[in-house]
């Protein structure tokens, strides 16, 4: 049996027809950049998250960079974030001219508010929490810290579309927040895509300029009326059209992922440490990370049995060669969590027999009595 980590094929005939129909609509009207589908998608995303404004861009990377830039993050600022994240979180901060400062994490893979408190200086401008795998950060305490110290929050919600705590959606805790909508995400299209959401009209207006090469241009007239240095971050209309189909199918897809994750929660052996959730939290279910102190042996065992696994975000962002000259911070728990972490398959193409096999294979591994996680 072969069980892939991701299966991005579009095998549903009905969805394929809808996608092709949506492409034909764009081919017929010919508005390939910032066409009506882009505006429609922005409106629907804003409603889904409960935000006033949404600005669609060409990638999740651009989304985070523009969220930071539009919020005024720049040279001389310090921005506290997690080292257990994809490198884009840190690159976006650095690309704004700011200095990333690395807090430690908790056992749930997310940034530790207590660690944030210890890193705040006069130069600290913002906190960038990243919701790992779709599990919400401790936004209650992070918001308290930000308010007490007059700091901005800019969520990296790339993995957390649909996540929430007590009904408050991922992205809505921030002055601006970014999401990725690449094909791997629960709400994903057929290529790179991203969106920034905000409730601030000033930031919204700035975002529209920044995504259009820093100009006040519109799609009907090409002009060099550039008022801020920026690059082209526009979303193309075909991508938006495909994402509108994906958004329509989002709830159905999420239910499948939630059902699989619930089985993992209940049936995986006690030797596997699972990602916790808060009371009242809706986990976005982008990934299913586990922890074990025999990670390497488990990974080899699963791969040998045809179950593809991944290790996310290795090495820690603070250990990337490009950041070797940054002042080193002690992030001992982040190092431990990364060393113990493994991501097992969670995708909507998994059949019941696949999930059965994954659970039984993990159980059979621990029956060999490997040392359990302390």
Secondary structure as the mmCIF struct_conf table of DSSP 4:
data_model
#
loop_
_struct_conf.conf_type_id
_struct_conf.id
_struct_conf.beg_label_comp_id
_struct_conf.beg_label_asym_id
_struct_conf.beg_label_seq_id
_struct_conf.end_label_comp_id
_struct_conf.end_label_asym_id
_struct_conf.end_label_seq_id
STRN STRN1 UNK A 3 UNK A 3
BEND BEND1 UNK A 5 UNK A 5
HELX_RH_AL_P HELX_RH_AL_P1 UNK A 13 UNK A 29
STRN STRN2 UNK A 33 UNK A 33
BEND BEND2 UNK A 34 UNK A 34
HELX_RH_AL_P HELX_RH_AL_P2 UNK A 36 UNK A 49
TURN_TY1_P TURN_TY1_P1 UNK A 50 UNK A 50
BEND BEND3 UNK A 52 UNK A 52
STRN STRN3 UNK A 53 UNK A 57
BEND BEND4 UNK A 58 UNK A 58
HELX_RH_AL_P HELX_RH_AL_P3 UNK A 60 UNK A 70
TURN_TY1_P TURN_TY1_P2 UNK A 71 UNK A 72
TURN_TY1_P TURN_TY1_P3 UNK A 75 UNK A 76
STRN STRN4 UNK A 78 UNK A 82
BEND BEND5 UNK A 83 UNK A 85
HELX_RH_AL_P HELX_RH_AL_P4 UNK A 87 UNK A 95
TURN_TY1_P TURN_TY1_P4 UNK A 96 UNK A 97
STRN STRN5 UNK A 99 UNK A 103
STRN STRN6 UNK A 105 UNK A 105
TURN_TY1_P TURN_TY1_P5 UNK A 107 UNK A 108
BEND BEND6 UNK A 109 UNK A 110
STRN STRN7 UNK A 111 UNK A 111
HELX_LH_PP_P HELX_LH_PP_P1 UNK A 112 UNK A 112
HELX_RH_AL_P HELX_RH_AL_P5 UNK A 113 UNK A 117
TURN_TY1_P TURN_TY1_P6 UNK A 118 UNK A 119
TURN_TY1_P TURN_TY1_P7 UNK A 122 UNK A 123
STRN STRN8 UNK A 124 UNK A 128
STRN STRN9 UNK A 130 UNK A 130
HELX_RH_3T_P HELX_RH_3T_P1 UNK A 132 UNK A 134
HELX_LH_PP_P HELX_LH_PP_P2 UNK A 135 UNK A 137
HELX_RH_AL_P HELX_RH_AL_P6 UNK A 139 UNK A 148
TURN_TY1_P TURN_TY1_P8 UNK A 149 UNK A 150
STRN STRN10 UNK A 152 UNK A 156
TURN_TY1_P TURN_TY1_P9 UNK A 158 UNK A 159
TURN_TY1_P TURN_TY1_P10 UNK A 161 UNK A 162
STRN STRN11 UNK A 164 UNK A 165
TURN_TY1_P TURN_TY1_P11 UNK A 166 UNK A 167
STRN STRN12 UNK A 168 UNK A 169
TURN_TY1_P TURN_TY1_P12 UNK A 170 UNK A 173
BEND BEND7 UNK A 174 UNK A 175
STRN STRN13 UNK A 176 UNK A 180
BEND BEND8 UNK A 182 UNK A 182
TURN_TY1_P TURN_TY1_P13 UNK A 183 UNK A 184
BEND BEND9 UNK A 185 UNK A 187
BEND BEND10 UNK A 190 UNK A 191
STRN STRN14 UNK A 194 UNK A 198
BEND BEND11 UNK A 199 UNK A 199
HELX_RH_AL_P HELX_RH_AL_P7 UNK A 201 UNK A 210
TURN_TY1_P TURN_TY1_P14 UNK A 211 UNK A 211
STRN STRN15 UNK A 212 UNK A 212
TURN_TY1_P TURN_TY1_P15 UNK A 213 UNK A 214
STRN STRN16 UNK A 215 UNK A 215
STRN STRN17 UNK A 218 UNK A 218
TURN_TY1_P TURN_TY1_P16 UNK A 219 UNK A 220
STRN STRN18 UNK A 221 UNK A 221
STRN STRN19 UNK A 226 UNK A 226
BEND BEND12 UNK A 228 UNK A 228
STRN STRN20 UNK A 232 UNK A 232
STRN STRN21 UNK A 234 UNK A 234
HELX_LH_PP_P HELX_LH_PP_P3 UNK A 235 UNK A 235
STRN STRN22 UNK A 236 UNK A 236
HELX_RH_AL_P HELX_RH_AL_P8 UNK A 237 UNK A 248
TURN_TY1_P TURN_TY1_P17 UNK A 249 UNK A 249
HELX_RH_AL_P HELX_RH_AL_P9 UNK A 250 UNK A 267
BEND BEND13 UNK A 268 UNK A 268
TURN_TY1_P TURN_TY1_P18 UNK A 270 UNK A 271
BEND BEND14 UNK A 272 UNK A 272
STRN STRN23 UNK A 273 UNK A 274
HELX_LH_PP_P HELX_LH_PP_P4 UNK A 275 UNK A 276
TURN_TY1_P TURN_TY1_P19 UNK A 279 UNK A 280
STRN STRN24 UNK A 281 UNK A 282
BEND BEND15 UNK A 286 UNK A 286
STRN STRN25 UNK A 288 UNK A 291
TURN_TY1_P TURN_TY1_P20 UNK A 293 UNK A 294
HELX_RH_AL_P HELX_RH_AL_P10 UNK A 295 UNK A 304
TURN_TY1_P TURN_TY1_P21 UNK A 305 UNK A 306
STRN STRN26 UNK A 307 UNK A 307
STRN STRN27 UNK A 310 UNK A 310
BEND BEND16 UNK A 313 UNK A 313
BEND BEND17 UNK A 315 UNK A 315
HELX_RH_3T_P HELX_RH_3T_P2 UNK A 317 UNK A 319
BEND BEND18 UNK A 320 UNK A 320
HELX_RH_3T_P HELX_RH_3T_P3 UNK A 321 UNK A 323
TURN_TY1_P TURN_TY1_P22 UNK A 324 UNK A 325
BEND BEND19 UNK A 326 UNK A 326
HELX_LH_PP_P HELX_LH_PP_P5 UNK A 327 UNK A 328
HELX_RH_AL_P HELX_RH_AL_P11 UNK A 332 UNK A 340
STRN STRN28 UNK A 341 UNK A 344
TURN_TY1_P TURN_TY1_P23 UNK A 348 UNK A 349
HELX_RH_AL_P HELX_RH_AL_P12 UNK A 352 UNK A 366
TURN_TY1_P TURN_TY1_P24 UNK A 367 UNK A 368
HELX_LH_PP_P HELX_LH_PP_P6 UNK A 370 UNK A 373
#
